[in-house]
Structure formats: C-alpha cells, structure tokens
C-alpha cells in the first residue's frame, strides 16, 4: 500500500499550477498501474477536520473529533497496488508527486485470506 501524507502548510504553499500538476501526475501514474494490471484500489481522503476517532474502554465508547495522532502530517490518500516486491513498490512511491512535497509511505498489506470473515 502506498500511503500519501500531506499537511495544510505544504498544500497551501502550492500554486494552482503545482496542484494541477499533482493531479495530472496522479492520473498518469494511476493509468499506468491500471494498464499493467497492478492497480487494486485507491482514493483520496477527506480533510482531517472531518475525522472522528473511536475508542472503547471498559465497554464505554468515546468519540473525539480529529485524527488520533497529534501530528502535523495527515493521511491524505492511498494506492493499493500489486507489486513483485518491496523495491518495485518503493519505485512507484518515489514517482508519486506527493513525495516531492511531503512523504509517501510504503507498507505491505497482510495476507488475511485464511481468516473467516
């Protein structure tokens, strides 16, 4: 999974042309992944201000506004891709336009096919 991070300051500092370039680069990379049969899923996420964090302690649920972690960066979106190995996933992460401004995290997804759901 390629996890795309952002922060309000980096996004606000981008010009309209840079934002449009990010969008075009995502479309291009996404199309390449689809054509190669490696694209599984992906999405941009809503602004962190819409986040709710749910916790249950002693059977009592609490819901708070905002993400759990107190951090400047937030998860902005993701691509789920089939790769031959971690090195190929890293190559795709490096091609993400967001890697130039903030960060893209590469994290293998656990195989849970043996679990009954």
Steps between C-alpha positions, in 0.01 A plus 500: 500500500631844411385744769507866400560756774441873489466797728304824473812715472652309210167491314437871556848584373434339161398714205194412295737377229680271745170359628389435143835332434446272799160402367635427151789296643258291708279440197800395292645266762158355577438430131841330471426278801160407354653416161764280668230323705657611828235746619268350762341808659566856603335813633560845632377556854285785629654784699617391848253742658226251402676215685349333805708273722317220682633323809340248735623463858317277747211467253454878487537663160648844457509698178730798452536741212812478290764237442643302789862604454606851585712562193542765236471248217185306425411207275368661184442196280625161391567267211471125547719335237622149418881509478759232438697608807558789742753659265240537227259656751773744606558595136130583460499695828794707375299584187207630703496878460433539873842352584651827380302706751437283808521119512370173360519198730531147361338236717435137404143382553461185710353192331185425695350261246508212752274680748128448498315828485 
